[in-house]
Amino acid sequence: MLVAAPSTTHSATPISIPSSNTTTAKKSTSIQSPFWFGGAASCLATFVSHPFDLTKVRLQTLRLLSPSRMFKTMWTISRTEGINALYSGLSASLLRQGTYSTIRFGLYDQFKWSVAGDQKPTVRQLIFCSTMAGALGGAFGNPSDVVNVRMQNDGQLPPNQRRNYKNVLDGMVRICREEGPRVLLRGIGSSTHRAILITVSQMSSYDMFKQAFIDRLHFNDDLMTHFASSLMAGLVATTVCSPLDVVKTRIMSAHLHDNRHPIKIMAHMIRSEGVGSLFRGWMPAFVRLGPHTIVTFIVLEQLKEWHKNYKLAQQQIDE
């Protein structure tokens, strides 16, 4: 009879087939989860996190430090622009998650499968896999990210400067027609670097926190462990990615293309606005990324558990 062995990461779930002697080594085979699970989980999480993401973009594009708190800013947006304004750019955000997150989650699992197989991946292997997956995901998700940032920032611009995109497809068509297709690649350097950082800090740290909770603190591989691991991963990812995230937002929302290197933009921000400008919007970024990370990984773990059980049932029927 087939018995499912506990999974220590959110990669493909190992399935162990015990021999007649239970004390001897076990022969393992693996069931690999579908490529699109990560993108589907991220799209679902977007409905929870989008208002916080919009608030983060608004705060990051301010040129002066503002004492306004995140929830005060959200209240101001809903009062002056309407409650629907908190979901401005939702179509672009969903398309971005459908490309960016599907690729980075899917490739991360594929790469881990390739380099580690049934074995527990090392820290170096996790970092390598997440780096490669993040780079490719960030590049493919950049066009929808440009439209997403513009739609989220539109409400605080003067009426004569607003772009008023109807949806993500309208935004892409208008950008290509009015500014040229190359504008969809604006900020791709910062976007790709941020995608690498967030994939490494989010996915690798989730795996490492989860492994530590199970091995060292003797947690069970259950919902509470998934919640704690994803919360810690969100905290790490927000802090690591904040400077590049601010620069990326500034570049993508600009009406004129800034040809300066992101490092030069950071240096200019530090000189003119202070070091704190690199972490502007950190709290809404964490409040956004925390729930997004938690929902994404919990849904992803549940999808993988369902898929594993389904495959086991199919194997039992076939036997």
Buried (B, 14 or more C-beta within 10 A) or exposed (E): EBEBBEBBBBBBBBBBEBEEEEEEEEEEEBBBBEBBBBBBBBBBBBBBBBBBBBBBBBBBBBEEEEEBEBEEBBEBBBEEBEEEBBBBBBBBBBBBBBBBBBBBBBBBBBBBBEBBEBEBBEEEBBBBBBBBBBBBBBBBBBBBBBBBBBBBBBBBBEEEEEBEBEBBBBBBEBBBEEEEEEBBBBBBBBBBBBBBBBBBBBBBBBBBBBBEBBEEEEBEBEEEBBEBBBBBBBBBBBBBBBBBBBBBBBBBBBEEEBEEEBEEBBEEBBEEBEEEBBBBBBBBBBBBBBBBBBBBBBBBBBBBBEBBEEBBEEEEEEE
